[in-house]
Amino acid sequence: MSAGTSIATTARLRLRELVEDDAGFMLELLNQPDFLRFIGDRGVRDLEQARSYLRDGPIASYARHGMGMYLVEPRGGGAPIGLCGLVVRDGLPGPDIGFAFLPAYYGQGYAFEAASATLAHARTALSLPRVLAIVSPGNDRSIALLRRLGLRDAGTIQLPGKDEVILLFETTGPG
């Protein structure tokens, strides 16, 4: 299986659609302590579960919604470093931007660079009128990043079937 379709390139990064061959990376990322704490346990514990997660999640989302989570990798090649993309969720009035990176890549501006490219893709390629973001209270790094990206606080929300109340952010204008 080949690499997925590229959706954005930045000075340092390439964002592309996920493929089943990315299962090893997904298994690692989904089981990082920060992912489990702030995003949630997806119950992915082996490569076959990771492939299934990719098929039923991001890959299905590209077909269904024309968007999804994208793999973030160094522009010049190399191992994946994170995810960033747009997710359509029940209970939200529009797609939300999400991101998750391996801890070795925290604090180096990669999340800002990838999220900026994702927001540009939302505006130009997808013509989205606004983009939302949801974040767990206490996830100070993500909250700071959303504010740096220009998203504004929009209150709190409780998604269908979830017990916790989460913070909601939205873009302030088109895109």
Secondary structure, DSSP 8 states (H G I E B T S, - for coil): -----EEEE-SSEEEEE--GGGHHHHHHHHTSHHHHHHT------SHHHHHHHHIIIIIHHHHHHS--EEEEEETT--S--EEEEEE--TT-SS-EEEEEE-GGGTTSSHHHHHHHHHHHHHHHTS--S--EEEE-TT-HHHHHHHHHTT-EEEEEE--TT--S-EEEEE-SS--
